[in-house]
């Protein structure tokens, strides 16, 4: 029985090591998401940190600030959602679909 336990512990340590490497890779992985037909572009990383926001000057209308705000909000929320999905999918490949609480 202890032989099986040692093997299980070894596998857990290997998975932990792979997860640690993957987390570092995901922290620097970037993706770009757009909204409003490309009028708003947001670059985000695997930590869900906004790296860059690009706003096309054509969508800047001083008389309709609420539209610009909505476009930025939509793009930001979409970027965060897609970044989380990217991290979740990458982690699932390492964990074999095993949900490890507090991991991501």
Backbone torsions as a table, in degrees:
resi	resn	phi	psi	omega
1	UNK	NA	-38.3	-178.3
2	UNK	-68.1	-27.5	177.1
3	UNK	-64.7	-42.8	177.3
4	UNK	-65.0	-38.6	179.5
5	UNK	-65.8	-41.0	178.4
6	UNK	-63.6	-41.1	178.3
7	UNK	-63.8	-42.2	178.8
8	UNK	-63.5	-41.9	178.5
9	UNK	-64.7	-39.7	178.8
10	UNK	-63.5	-42.8	178.2
11	UNK	-64.0	-39.8	179.1
12	UNK	-64.6	-40.2	178.9
13	UNK	-66.5	-38.8	178.0
14	UNK	-64.2	-42.9	179.1
15	UNK	-64.0	-41.7	179.8
16	UNK	-61.7	-40.0	178.8
17	UNK	-65.3	-44.2	178.7
18	UNK	-63.2	-40.1	179.9
19	UNK	-64.8	-41.9	179.7
20	UNK	-61.5	-44.5	178.1
21	UNK	-63.2	-44.8	-179.3
22	UNK	-63.0	-40.9	179.4
23	UNK	-60.1	-40.5	178.5
24	UNK	-65.4	-40.1	177.8
25	UNK	-64.7	-43.0	-178.4
26	UNK	-67.5	-31.1	179.1
27	UNK	-60.4	-31.2	-178.0
28	UNK	-103.6	-6.9	177.6
29	UNK	-69.7	134.7	-177.8
30	UNK	-118.0	152.4	173.5
31	UNK	-143.7	155.1	179.5
32	UNK	-118.8	135.5	-179.7
33	UNK	-126.8	144.7	179.4
34	UNK	-126.5	162.7	-179.6
35	UNK	-141.0	157.6	176.9
36	UNK	63.4	40.4	179.3
37	UNK	66.2	31.0	178.9
38	UNK	90.8	4.1	179.9
39	UNK	-68.1	-33.5	177.9
40	UNK	-119.5	128.9	176.9
41	UNK	-125.3	135.8	179.7
42	UNK	-126.9	130.6	174.6
43	UNK	-103.7	130.4	-175.0
44	UNK	-136.1	155.3	177.1
45	UNK	-110.5	-177.8	-178.0
46	UNK	-70.1	-9.3	175.4
47	UNK	-92.2	5.3	-175.1
48	UNK	61.4	36.0	174.7
49	UNK	-99.5	129.9	177.0
50	UNK	-73.9	122.5	-178.5
51	UNK	-96.7	-31.7	-175.8
52	UNK	-159.1	141.9	173.1
53	UNK	-126.1	127.7	179.2
54	UNK	-119.7	126.2	-178.2
55	UNK	-120.3	120.3	177.4
56	UNK	-67.2	131.9	-175.5
57	UNK	-62.1	-20.4	179.3
58	UNK	-67.0	-23.0	-179.1
59	UNK	-96.4	7.2	177.8
60	UNK	-95.1	103.3	179.5
61	UNK	-122.5	109.0	-177.1
62	UNK	-57.6	-21.4	179.8
63	UNK	-88.6	-5.9	-179.4
64	UNK	-138.0	59.9	-179.6
65	UNK	-63.6	-32.1	-178.2
66	UNK	-62.4	-33.1	177.4
67	UNK	-66.0	-43.5	178.3
68	UNK	-63.0	-43.9	178.0
69	UNK	-59.1	-42.5	-180.0
70	UNK	-64.8	-42.3	178.4
71	UNK	-62.7	-42.9	179.5
72	UNK	-65.7	-43.7	179.2
73	UNK	-61.9	-45.5	-179.7
74	UNK	-61.7	-46.8	-179.8
75	UNK	-64.0	-40.7	179.9
76	UNK	-64.5	-47.7	179.3
77	UNK	-62.7	-39.6	178.6
78	UNK	-65.8	-41.2	179.2
79	UNK	-62.6	-43.9	179.5
80	UNK	-63.7	-45.2	179.4
81	UNK	-60.3	-46.9	-178.5
82	UNK	-68.0	-34.7	177.1
83	UNK	-65.7	-43.2	178.1
84	UNK	-63.1	-40.2	178.4
85	UNK	-64.2	-40.4	178.2
86	UNK	-59.7	-46.5	179.8
87	UNK	-64.8	-45.4	-179.3
88	UNK	-61.5	-44.4	179.5
89	UNK	-64.3	-42.4	179.6
90	UNK	-64.7	-41.6	179.4
91	UNK	-67.0	-37.2	179.3
92	UNK	-61.6	-34.7	178.2
93	UNK	-65.4	-36.7	-179.1
94	UNK	-77.1	-39.7	-175.4
95	UNK	-90.2	-2.8	-178.6
96	UNK	68.3	27.8	179.7
97	UNK	86.4	-3.0	179.2
98	UNK	-70.2	125.3	179.9
99	UNK	-85.6	110.6	179.8
100	UNK	-101.7	109.2	-176.6
101	UNK	-56.4	137.2	176.6
102	UNK	79.3	2.4	-176.2
103	UNK	-83.7	-41.8	-179.4
104	UNK	-157.7	NA	NA
